[in-house]
Structures are given as structure tokens and as C-alpha cells.
Amino acid sequence: MEISLASIVQFCDTCVNREAIVDLSGAHNGLQFENSGKVYHIGAAVDASLESIQLAIEHEVDFLIVHHGLFWRSPAPITGSRAQKYRLLIEHDIAVYSSHMPLDVHPTLGNNASIAALLGREVQLWTCPHNGCPVAAVVDWNRPRVDLENRLHELFEHPVCMAFGPDMIEQAVIISGGGGEMMETFKGKNYHTLITGEGKQHHYIFAQEYGLNVYFCGHYATEVFGVKNLAEQAAHTFGIPCTFLPTACPL
């Protein structure tokens, strides 16, 4: 079945509430690269990398939904791997649609809500606002810390656990991706447990000195859910196939 590119873009924009969310300045959410206007097969990948585009070609995808788009900064020379990506997209008539923060904070399709669901919990509230949009999902746990650690080891391949907080966890805050940078917003608040993707060296010191439980589960691994969910929703709505295109990113 043939679907118009404009129809799928409009569906995705509406589904993720794109216009209402102020993202990082270089995110450029929405359609980033258009094709000839026809879509037969939706693909989903975390990154608009050369590897993801090559996988899209292998699976005959012509509409690729990604979390991290083709560009993040001001215009740069189109050379090397960047030029190769653009050539492949044009040669194989592939459109690229990017959704960053909208797919972190979406209440049902988003990365944070999906992690909460995998933990068997509903999101109780959203906190840690960024440009007016709360980006952190808070869930009740009310169980020992070891139970959370065991569950995270079941869900993610290599979670890094820094257990400096309470042995009994009442609530956990979930921020996919680079949420370690939000740790300092916990000062003066009654949050002592963070589940996120990646951190930096100084986050160890901060967690230790402020008595936090922090779990780094992988930037990539915590951000596979949103693109999968959006692709599946669009595919179901339009009656066309979708394929998730995983890479071997261990970070």
C-alpha cells in the first residue's frame, strides 16, 4: 500500500505533539529529509547514523523515524560520512523523521513512560522542567533497592549501579538518555533514586556526596522505545509494515 509522505509526517507531528515541546536548540524535530513523497515501509532507529541508513536500505525502508537526527548544530560541510548518508538517502528515496524530546516525554509512547511500564509501574508525576516541559517521570517503587537493581539487570545488558542512597526506595525518577546532567536538580527535593542512560565521572562524586542511588542503563538502550512505539503506531494507522533497525551501540 502506498501512503503519502505528507500524511505520515502530519500523523507523527500530531502524535508526539511536536509543536508544543521546546527541545534543545539543534534538535530540529520533524521531517529532516524528504523523499519523493511516497511511503511503503516505515523503519525506526535510535540514530540517523550511516549504519542505520544502510540497515534501512537492506530492509527497503523509505520512511525512517529516528531519535537523534541527521544534524544538531549550525551548517557544516557536507563531506565524508555526512555526504555519504545524504547520497544514500537520495539514491534510495528514504525520508528521515526525527523526534527527540517529544519521544522522551510522551506519556504513553515515550522512552521514560516505557521504562516505567517495563518496571511494572505507572508514572505518578512529571518533574524537572526543561523550557517549560517536565522531562522526568516519577514512579512509586516502595520496595528494597536490591529489587530495583535486579529488575534493571533483567531489562538492560550492562547497568552501572551507584548505590549511595536509601536501601528502601520509595520513588524512582526516570530520565532516558543523558539524564545524569539533571542530577543537580535533585538538591533540596525528596528524590534519592535516578534511572537514566549515561553519566559522567563527576556524577559519581555527586551521587556519593548527596546520597543518591543512580543507575546508568545506557544512552542507546534507554532510547529504543519511543521510535519503536511511534513507528508501530504509524504502521498500524496506515496499514503498512514497520521494522526496528537495531545497532550494536553499547553506550
C-alpha positions in Angstrom: 0.0 0.0 0.0 1.2 3.5 -0.9 0.9 6.3 1.7 1.8 9.9 1.1 4.8 11.3 3.0 2.8 14.4 4.0 0.1 12.2 5.7 2.6 10.3 7.8 4.6 13.4 8.7 1.3 15.1 9.9 0.4 12.0 11.8 3.8 11.8 13.6 3.8 15.6 14.3 0.3 15.3 15.9 1.1 12.1 17.8 4.2 13.4 19.5 2.8 16.9 20.0 5.8 18.3 18.2 5.0 22.0 18.1 4.2 22.2 21.8 7.6 21.0 23.0 10.6 23.3 23.0 13.6 21.0 22.5 17.4 21.6 22.5 18.3 24.3 20.0 19.8 21.9 17.5 17.2 19.1 17.6 15.2 20.1 14.5 12.3 17.8 15.3 10.0 16.7 12.4 10.8 15.9 8.8 14.5 16.4 8.3 15.0 14.8 4.9 12.2 14.3 2.4 11.8 11.6 -0.3 9.8 11.7 -3.5 6.6 11.7 -1.4 5.5 8.1 -1.2 5.9 5.7 1.7 5.6 1.9 1.7 7.6 0.8 4.7 8.4 2.6 8.0 11.7 2.0 9.8 12.8 3.0 13.3 16.3 3.6 14.6 17.8 5.5 17.6 20.3 7.3 15.4 20.4 8.7 11.9 23.8 7.1 11.5 25.3 5.7 8.4 24.8 2.2 9.9 21.1 2.9 10.4 20.6 4.2 6.9 22.4 1.1 5.5 20.0 -1.1 7.5 17.1 0.9 6.2 18.2 0.2 2.6 18.6 -3.5 3.4 15.0 -3.7 4.7 13.6 -1.5 1.9 12.5 1.2 4.4 11.5 4.5 2.8 10.4 6.5 6.0 13.0 6.3 8.8 12.0 7.5 12.3 14.9 8.4 14.5 15.5 9.8 18.0 18.8 11.5 17.2 18.6 13.3 13.8 20.9 14.0 10.9 22.2 17.3 12.3 22.4 19.1 15.7 24.4 22.2 15.1 24.8 25.0 12.7 25.5 24.1 9.0 28.6 22.1 8.5 30.5 20.9 5.3 28.7 18.0 3.6 31.7 15.8 3.3 32.8 12.4 4.4 30.2 10.2 6.1 27.7 13.1 6.1 27.9 13.3 2.3 27.6 9.5 2.0 24.5 9.5 4.2 22.8 12.1 2.0 23.7 10.3 -1.2 22.3 7.1 0.1 19.1 8.7 1.2 18.6 10.3 -2.2 19.6 7.2 -4.2 17.2 5.0 -2.2 14.4 7.6 -1.8 14.4 7.5 2.0 12.8 10.2 4.2 14.1 10.9 7.7 11.8 12.0 10.5 13.4 12.9 13.9 11.7 13.2 17.3 14.0 13.9 20.2 12.5 15.3 23.4 8.9 14.7 22.3 9.7 10.9 22.3 11.3 11.2 25.8 8.4 12.8 27.5 5.4 11.3 25.6 3.0 10.0 28.3 2.4 6.6 26.5 4.8 6.2 23.6 7.8 7.9 25.2 11.1 6.4 26.5 10.5 7.3 30.1 6.9 6.0 30.2 8.1 2.8 28.5 10.8 2.2 31.1 8.2 2.8 33.8 5.9 0.2 32.2 8.7 -2.3 32.0 9.3 -1.8 35.7 5.6 -2.6 36.2 4.8 1.0 37.4 2.6 3.9 36.3 4.1 7.4 36.1 2.8 9.3 39.1 4.0 12.7 38.1 6.4 14.5 35.8 9.2 16.8 37.1 12.5 18.5 36.2 11.2 21.0 33.7 13.2 22.0 30.6 11.9 25.0 28.7 8.6 24.6 30.5 8.3 20.8 29.7 8.8 18.3 32.6 11.2 15.7 31.3 11.5 13.3 34.3 8.9 10.6 35.1 8.4 9.7 38.8 7.2 6.3 39.8 6.5 4.7 43.1 8.6 1.7 44.0 8.2 1.1 47.7 10.5 -1.9 47.7 14.1 -2.6 48.6 16.8 -1.2 46.4 18.1 -4.7 45.5 14.7 -5.5 43.9 15.1 -2.5 41.5 18.7 -3.4 40.8 17.7 -7.0 39.9 15.0 -5.8 37.6 17.3 -3.3 35.8 19.8 -6.2 35.2 16.9 -8.1 33.6 16.0 -5.2 31.3 19.4 -3.8 30.3 22.6 -5.6 29.4 25.1 -3.6 31.4 23.6 -1.3 34.0 26.1 0.6 36.1 24.8 0.8 39.7 25.9 3.5 42.1 24.1 2.8 45.4 24.7 5.6 47.8 21.0 6.3 48.7 18.4 4.5 50.9 18.2 0.8 51.0 14.4 1.1 50.8 13.3 3.1 47.7 10.0 4.9 47.9 10.2 6.6 44.5 12.4 6.5 41.4 13.0 9.2 38.8 13.4 8.1 35.2 15.2 10.3 32.6 16.3 8.4 29.5 19.5 9.2 27.6 21.8 11.8 29.1 19.7 12.4 32.2 22.7 12.3 34.5 23.0 16.0 33.9 19.7 16.5 35.7 21.0 15.1 39.0 21.7 18.5 40.5 18.1 19.4 40.2 17.5 16.8 43.0 19.1 19.2 45.6 16.6 20.0 48.2 14.0 17.6 46.8 12.9 14.3 48.2 14.2 12.2 45.3 17.0 9.8 46.0 17.0 7.3 43.1 17.6 8.1 39.4 17.3 5.7 36.5 18.9 7.1 33.4 21.1 6.3 30.3 24.6 7.7 30.7 26.6 9.8 33.1 30.0 11.5 33.5 32.8 10.9 36.0 31.7 13.7 38.3 28.3 12.2 38.7 29.8 9.5 40.8 31.1 12.1 43.3 27.7 14.0 43.2 25.8 10.8 43.9 28.1 9.8 46.7 28.1 13.2 48.4 24.4 13.7 48.1 23.4 10.2 49.0 21.7 9.1 45.7 21.0 5.8 44.1 21.9 6.2 40.4 21.6 3.6 37.7 23.1 4.2 34.2 21.5 1.8 31.8 22.9 3.1 28.5 22.0 6.1 26.5 21.1 4.0 23.5 19.4 1.2 25.4 17.1 3.7 27.2 16.0 5.3 24.0 15.0 2.5 21.7 11.4 2.5 23.0 10.0 5.8 21.7 11.0 5.3 18.0 9.7 1.7 18.1 6.4 2.8 19.5 5.8 5.7 17.1 6.7 3.5 14.1 4.3 0.8 15.3 1.6 3.3 15.9 2.0 4.9 12.4 2.3 1.5 10.7 -0.9 0.3 12.4 -2.8 3.5 11.5 -1.8 3.4 7.8 -1.7 -0.3 7.3 1.9 -0.6 6.2 4.8 -2.6 7.7 7.4 -1.2 10.1 10.8 -2.6 11.1 13.0 -1.7 14.1 16.6 -1.3 13.0 18.9 -2.1 16.0 22.6 -1.3 16.0 25.3 -2.8 18.3 25.9 0.5 20.2 27.0 -0.5 23.7 26.8 3.0 25.2 
